Amino acid sequence: MILDAARAAASRLFSPEFRSVFLKTLGLTLLALVALWFGIESLLEWLAWPWLQTFVPGLPSWAGWLSGIIAGILLAMGMALLVAPVTAIVAGLFLDDIAEVVERTDYPGDPPGRAVPVLQSLALAIKFFGVVILGNIVALLLLLVPGINLAAFFIVNGYLLGREFFEFAAMRFRPEAEAKALRRKYAGTVFLAGLLIAVYLAVPLLNLLTPLFAAAMMVHLHKAVSARDPVQRNSRKSA
């Protein structure tokens, strides 16, 4: 079930519809990072250099030039680390587009899901961004513990990413409480699917496609699970 969902999702990654969403996501991500770059650079010039001159008077002129180069290198490294998380939060705004493509093309005979409301979609995007950041911080700390190392990254991210993306796919058809209950019922399956998402997240460049792959795979997984636990008509109407 999980491998079938993963294969189906991977086969869609380079389709025209997915490519369109990815290009929009990447473009907005680059704009956000450029804006962040200039904002931080301006802030450093405004605060850091005057502060340094105050506490270390008599600095030669070349010290400012050297500190600017060092700050630029550190800033570039920081931007590189932020590419995947920022892509994640931007892509979170387009997850419904991905889900709609999968539902329309792979399940044409099924009723379509409901798009998550804009504010809830934004909240989910921010939440996903937080999950990625928190998961990687926890994993980074656990990497310092002997005997755990790389497994920590996959376990933490597998759980968090599996949970968030499955609930997103389920909430297109079910009330939030029912989606969460379904995720808990199939917790093991969702976690294993989350591990596959974590593999994508761990590969440079491929991690930019993680939100698209995860959303598509979880749509397929929710469809497979729903064959065992159909959506209740009353719950669907009351949502």
Wavefront OBJ file of the C-alpha trace (Angstrom):
o trace
v 0.000 0.000 0.000
v 2.749 2.480 0.967
v 5.047 1.545 -1.912
v 2.169 1.756 -4.374
v 1.334 5.236 -3.086
v 4.992 6.292 -3.285
v 5.390 4.986 -6.840
v 2.215 6.715 -7.970
v 3.346 10.007 -6.394
v 6.860 9.807 -7.835
v 5.497 9.173 -11.325
v 3.655 12.515 -11.144
v 6.527 14.676 -9.934
v 7.645 15.783 -13.392
v 4.233 16.015 -14.991
v 3.285 19.428 -16.447
v 0.820 20.150 -13.616
v 3.350 19.380 -10.875
v 6.106 21.208 -12.742
v 3.933 24.329 -12.854
v 3.384 24.239 -9.088
v 7.081 23.586 -8.468
v 8.177 26.524 -10.624
v 5.751 28.838 -8.837
v 7.004 27.561 -5.492
v 10.658 27.942 -6.447
v 10.122 31.432 -7.843
v 8.370 32.673 -4.706
v 11.027 30.993 -2.552
v 13.847 32.788 -4.374
v 12.031 36.121 -4.059
v 11.553 35.524 -0.329
v 15.220 34.623 0.155
v 16.426 37.651 -1.835
v 14.225 39.921 0.258
v 15.502 38.255 3.432
v 19.122 38.633 2.229
v 18.815 42.381 1.668
v 16.893 42.819 4.903
v 19.513 41.069 7.020
v 22.378 42.759 5.152
v 20.868 46.197 5.749
v 20.306 45.360 9.396
v 23.931 44.295 9.823
v 25.220 47.484 8.188
v 22.941 49.580 10.357
v 23.632 47.876 13.695
v 26.660 45.573 13.640
v 29.376 47.823 12.222
v 28.579 50.915 14.394
v 28.397 48.615 17.436
v 31.798 47.123 16.584
v 33.367 50.578 16.158
v 31.965 51.661 19.510
v 33.395 48.715 21.453
v 36.618 48.392 19.438
v 37.621 51.962 18.563
v 40.408 52.681 16.098
v 39.672 49.791 13.734
v 41.437 50.185 10.349
v 39.316 50.732 7.267
v 40.085 47.290 5.904
v 38.453 45.714 8.980
v 35.039 46.808 7.737
v 35.754 45.391 4.296
v 36.919 42.068 5.789
v 33.994 41.822 8.179
v 31.654 42.476 5.256
v 33.118 39.554 3.327
v 32.891 37.240 6.348
v 29.311 38.327 7.029
v 28.438 37.739 3.363
v 29.854 34.207 3.440
v 27.992 33.361 6.647
v 24.806 34.881 5.261
v 25.125 32.865 2.046
v 25.554 29.670 4.081
v 22.493 30.566 6.118
v 20.445 31.198 2.974
v 21.518 27.817 1.569
v 20.278 26.106 4.727
v 16.979 27.990 4.518
v 16.164 27.008 0.934
v 14.393 23.752 1.855
v 12.414 25.133 4.851
v 11.317 28.252 2.950
v 10.338 26.107 -0.038
v 8.301 24.006 2.383
v 6.280 26.927 3.697
v 5.694 28.345 0.205
v 4.725 24.936 -1.179
v 2.281 24.583 1.691
v 0.156 27.207 -0.021
v -0.165 25.007 -3.128
v -0.812 21.600 -1.561
v -4.477 21.687 -2.545
v -3.452 22.196 -6.180
v -1.360 19.020 -5.978
v -4.139 17.071 -4.280
v -6.675 18.189 -6.879
v -4.438 17.052 -9.741
v -3.971 13.595 -8.181
v -7.672 13.198 -7.391
v -8.778 14.365 -10.847
v -6.321 12.274 -12.866
v -5.984 9.104 -10.768
v -9.475 8.923 -9.214
v -11.789 10.470 -11.810
v -14.760 8.428 -10.642
v -14.526 9.532 -7.008
v -16.073 12.695 -5.560
v -13.413 15.435 -5.363
v -12.129 16.645 -2.024
v -12.707 20.103 -0.595
v -9.923 22.652 -0.736
v -8.720 23.670 2.709
v -9.809 27.285 3.459
v -7.145 29.930 2.765
v -6.481 30.822 6.396
v -6.321 27.164 7.403
v -4.039 26.482 4.430
v -1.723 29.274 5.574
v -1.789 27.890 9.112
v -0.910 24.433 7.791
v 1.961 25.895 5.744
v 3.358 27.680 8.801
v 2.859 24.549 10.878
v 4.704 22.463 8.301
v 7.530 24.998 8.267
v 7.715 24.716 12.060
v 7.675 20.922 11.865
v 10.618 20.934 9.434
v 12.617 23.358 11.586
v 11.799 21.632 14.881
v 12.362 18.174 13.460
v 15.789 19.096 12.163
v 16.812 20.852 15.384
v 15.796 17.824 17.460
v 17.499 15.496 15.008
v 20.639 17.637 15.072
v 20.756 17.467 18.866
v 20.169 13.719 18.823
v 23.001 13.290 16.342
v 25.331 14.172 19.221
v 24.109 11.144 21.192
v 26.275 8.060 20.505
v 24.410 5.159 18.957
v 21.538 7.239 17.561
v 23.155 9.417 14.903
v 21.429 9.448 11.495
v 18.491 7.313 12.638
v 17.315 10.270 14.739
v 16.793 12.406 11.646
v 14.578 9.828 9.939
v 12.585 8.889 13.040
v 11.771 12.461 14.055
v 11.005 13.685 10.547
v 9.220 10.482 9.595
v 6.762 10.886 12.444
v 6.177 14.627 12.065
v 5.962 14.748 8.273
v 3.825 11.627 8.030
v 1.373 13.020 10.552
v 1.027 16.470 8.975
v 0.686 15.358 5.361
v -1.695 12.487 6.051
v -4.001 14.731 8.060
v -3.904 17.299 5.260
v -4.996 14.687 2.692
v -7.664 13.308 5.014
v -9.108 16.736 5.877
v -10.039 17.258 2.250
v -12.704 14.590 2.824
v -13.202 14.395 6.588
v -13.652 16.713 9.571
v -10.380 17.450 11.361
v -11.217 15.295 14.389
v -12.047 12.310 12.184
v -8.857 12.828 10.142
v -6.759 12.805 13.311
v -8.533 9.689 14.588
v -7.921 7.914 11.284
v -4.238 8.862 11.415
v -3.942 7.433 14.933
v -5.683 4.217 13.860
v -3.155 3.704 11.068
v -0.236 5.266 12.934
v 2.267 2.603 11.880
v 1.386 2.883 8.201
v 1.502 6.683 8.324
v 4.869 6.608 10.087
v 6.388 4.294 7.462
v 5.097 6.607 4.748
v 6.628 9.511 6.655
v 9.993 7.741 6.571
v 9.859 7.785 2.770
v 9.162 11.520 2.895
v 12.143 11.939 5.227
v 14.344 10.209 2.639
v 13.389 12.893 0.115
v 14.044 15.571 2.721
v 17.544 14.213 3.343
v 18.691 14.442 -0.299
v 19.953 17.874 -1.444
v 17.959 19.371 -4.339
v 15.500 16.475 -4.183
v 14.350 17.946 -0.863
v 12.868 20.868 -2.810
v 10.302 18.413 -4.183
v 9.453 16.992 -0.757
v 6.143 18.872 -0.203
v 4.871 17.925 -3.677
v 5.850 14.269 -3.308
v 4.470 14.074 0.226
v 1.119 15.629 -0.639
v 0.645 13.361 -3.663
v 1.677 10.205 -1.802
v -0.615 10.917 1.123
v -3.560 11.491 -1.194
v -2.986 7.982 -2.549
v -2.469 6.564 0.934
v -5.654 8.171 2.231
v -7.565 6.708 -0.711
v -6.196 3.250 0.126
v -7.046 3.641 3.810
v -10.515 4.997 2.991
v -11.291 1.747 1.189
v -11.131 0.172 4.658
v -12.581 3.126 6.581
v -15.044 4.890 4.261
v -15.914 8.525 4.899
v -19.107 8.707 6.918
v -21.816 10.539 4.989
v -23.058 12.437 8.040
v -19.562 13.518 8.980
v -18.894 14.631 5.392
v -22.020 16.785 5.324
v -21.400 18.360 8.721
v -17.814 19.327 7.914
l 1 2 3 4 5 6 7 8 9 10 11 12 13 14 15 16 17 18 19 20 21 22 23 24 25 26 27 28 29 30 31 32 33 34 35 36 37 38 39 40 41 42 43 44 45 46 47 48 49 50 51 52 53 54 55 56 57 58 59 60 61 62 63 64 65 66 67 68 69 70 71 72 73 74 75 76 77 78 79 80 81 82 83 84 85 86 87 88 89 90 91 92 93 94 95 96 97 98 99 100 101 102 103 104 105 106 107 108 109 110 111 112 113 114 115 116 117 118 119 120 121 122 123 124 125 126 127 128 129 130 131 132 133 134 135 136 137 138 139 140 141 142 143 144 145 146 147 148 149 150 151 152 153 154 155 156 157 158 159 160 161 162 163 164 165 166 167 168 169 170 171 172 173 174 175 176 177 178 179 180 181 182 183 184 185 186 187 188 189 190 191 192 193 194 195 196 197 198 199 200 201 202 203 204 205 206 207 208 209 210 211 212 213 214 215 216 217 218 219 220 221 222 223 224 225 226 227 228 229 230 231 232 233 234 235 236 237 238 239
